[in-house]
Amino acid sequence: MHAFPYDPNLPIRGRYLSLRLEVEPDGVLRDGQQVTLRVVDGKLTAEAGSEYGFGEETLYIRVGNMPPFPRYSLAEPVLYFIPENAADPSRPTKGEELWVEVTIPRKGPPRPIRLGIKKGDGPITPLALD
């Protein structure tokens, strides 16, 4: 999952991270294809097709060619609010990865719950951003 800072013009004080969520493909997926999300073995998985039809609730896949490739992610990023005085977690140090725990609603994109850092093959350590 990739993350980078986002500064919208919103009345809520603070900052947002724009999170590009990587997914595990279930079957063959093409760039721009509609997908349905599921959780399989604790991983966010995308399969071809859409339960939602067209419009705002439709989710699309993005296939990237950056190593290791192919990389599959949702085409539209999701936002995660961080307090204005919290350290920016979107720039982990070398050997660390930023992870996000999400819920999968019946309609619409995943909703981020919390962030964590993973070092190598170790466990994900939740971040305290209060």
N, C-alpha and C positions, 0 to 999 in steps of 0.2 A: 504494500500500500504506500502510495506517495502522499506527501502532505506539503503544503506551502501556505504562508500567511495570506490572509485576505482581509481587507479593510473596507467593509461596506459603509455606506452612509445611513446608519441605522440609529434610532434614538437610544438604544441600549449601549451604555458605556462598556467598553471592553474590545476584544479582538476576536477574530474568527480564523480558524484554519480551514482551508479548502482541501478536503480529503479526496483523493482519487483512489477508490476502493478496488483492489485487485480481487479477482474471483477465480475459482477453479472451474474450468470448462467441463460440462457434462455433455459430451458429444462434440461434434464439429461446429465451431462458431466462426462466423465471418464478421469483419469490421462493419459496424452499423446495423447489425442484426438485432431484432427485438429479442429480449430474453425474459425469463422468469427466474427469480431467485429462490433458492432453497438452502437449508443448512444440512450438510452431509458430513458426518464425522467431525463436527465442530468447525467446519470450513464453509465460507460463503461460496456457494456453487451456482453457476448460471447454466440454464439449459435453453435451447432454442424455443421460440414461441413466446407468447404473452397472454396472460390471463386478463389483462386490463384493457385491451383494445388500443385505440390511438389517443393521442392527447397528452395531457400533463402526467398521467399515471404510467405511461409507457416507458420502459427501461430499455436502453440500448447498450450494446457491448462495444468496446474499443479494443482493437488488437494492435499492440505495440510491437516494434521490432528492435527494442533495446535488449541487450543480453541480460539475463538469460531469456531467450525468446522462443516462441512467441509469449508475450505477456498479455493477459486478458484483464481488463478493468471496465468499470462502468463508464460510459461516455460522459455522464454529468457528475461533477463532484458533489459531495455533501458537505455541509458546514458544521463545524464544531466550535462552540463558544468557549473562549478562555478569558479569565479576568484580565483587566488591563495591567495589573501589576505582576502577573505570573510570568515566569520564564518561558520563552518561546520553545515549545517542544518539537517544532517542525524541523529542527536542524540537529539530529542526533550526532554524536561523535562517531569516529571511525569504528566499525565493528558492531554498531548498534542499529536497530531497525525500529521505526515507529509503527506500532500496531494500534488498532482501534477495535473496541467491542461494540457491536451494533445489534439493534433489534430489527427484525424483518416484519414490517406491517403487512396486512393483507393487500393494501394498495399503496403505491408510491415507493420512493427510494428508501434504502436502509436509514435508520436513525442512530447516530453515534451516541453511545452511553458514556464511555470513558476511554482514555488513552493509556498506553503502556509502552515500555521499552523492552526489547528483546536483544540480548547479547549472545551472539553465536547460536548454539543449540540449547542455551539455557531457557529458563521459564520467562514468561512475560511479567515484568514488574509494573504494576499500575502506577501512574503518575498522580501525585497530589498537586492539583493546580489551584487550590483554594487561595 
